[in-house]
Amino acid sequence: MTRQTHEGAVLVTLAERDAAEELAEQLLEQGYAPCTVHRDMYAGEDDDEDVDWVVEVRTGPGGAPAVMDEDGLSALAEEYGGFTHVEE
């Protein structure tokens, strides 16, 4: 379901750095920007291996907020074995 709010970012969480960077590149080619990739350690985890990679997407093609295409981004995340979350 697409969010009705026009604020925040869509966070695409993936287990592998390579997959996150590949997805970010694909999204940039499709007109999403910025698409930043960063590490997201689980709360309370001290082990560097217990890390997910997050692609932060704020703006979709044509300048629309990325949250307006949460369904499409969620489908892409699932193709890469990940999931989305809206940061408000």
C-alpha positions, 0 to 999 in steps of 0.5 A, a space after each residue: 500500500 502506498 503511503 499518503 504522506 509526502 515526507 520521509 525516505 524509503 529505506 531498502 534494507 538488504 543483507 549484502 553490500 554488493 546487492 545494495 550498491 547494485 540496487 542503488 545504481 539501478 534506482 539512480 538510472 531510473 531517476 531516483 535520487 539521492 540513493 545513498 548506501 550505508 551500513 545499519 547495525 542492529 540495535 545492541 549488536 556489537 558484531 560487525 558481521 551482524 550488519 545490514 546495508 540500507 539504500 536510502 531513497 528520498 526522491 523518485 523519478 520526476 521529483 516526486 517523493 520516493 514514498 509515493 512509490 513505496 510499492 514499487 520499491 518494495 517489489 524491487 527490495 523483495 527481488 534482492 531478498 530485502 524489505 522496505 521501511 518508511 522513515 518519517 
